[in-house]
Amino acid sequence: MKTLKFVTFATLVSLSVGAAFSTSAAGVPEEKIATLRQAPLDMNPTPPVMQKVLNKDVKQVRNYPMQPPVIPHKIDNYQIDLKVNKCMSCHARKRIGDSQAPMVSVTHYMDRENNFLADLSPRRYFCTQCHVPQLDAKTLVENEFIDIDHLIKTDANKH
């Protein structure tokens, strides 16, 4: 009886190992791994074409309260590092008169204790952590977001 159990166990182990590996035409085992990659690991498929950045300079409506505004223009080659922040050449308090760009929020000039600073807060310095340019791309996932104003109106109409 023990021999039968061992043979059954050995058969199951060999089948599971066989399922994980297949043999190539050269007789070399190939490992099968579940992956989202569309091509074999040894091939470099052609990447999809980069989408165009919307460059309309038109302020876009925010979808929810406290949403960071999106960037309505290209920011290719903008330098944002410890020494330079290209965004502030237009959006700083001192520059908005010349650039006609909107000034960054006053919250960007506050520290953690809500004290106002003379310069941009270090925690708000790297703009692209929150603000992003928009692409002229097709929708990959359908958006079912409902704005709070629409929800309030719908709720008011029910009563």
Secondary structure, 3 states (H helix, E strand, C coil): CHHHHHHHHHHHHHHHHHHHEEECCCCCEEECCCCCCCCCCCCCCCCCCCCEECCCCCCCCCCCCCCCCCECCCCCCCCECCCCECCHHHHCCCCHHHHCCCCCCHHHHECCCCCECCCCCHHHCCHHHCCCECEECCCCCCCCCCCHHHHHHHHHHHC
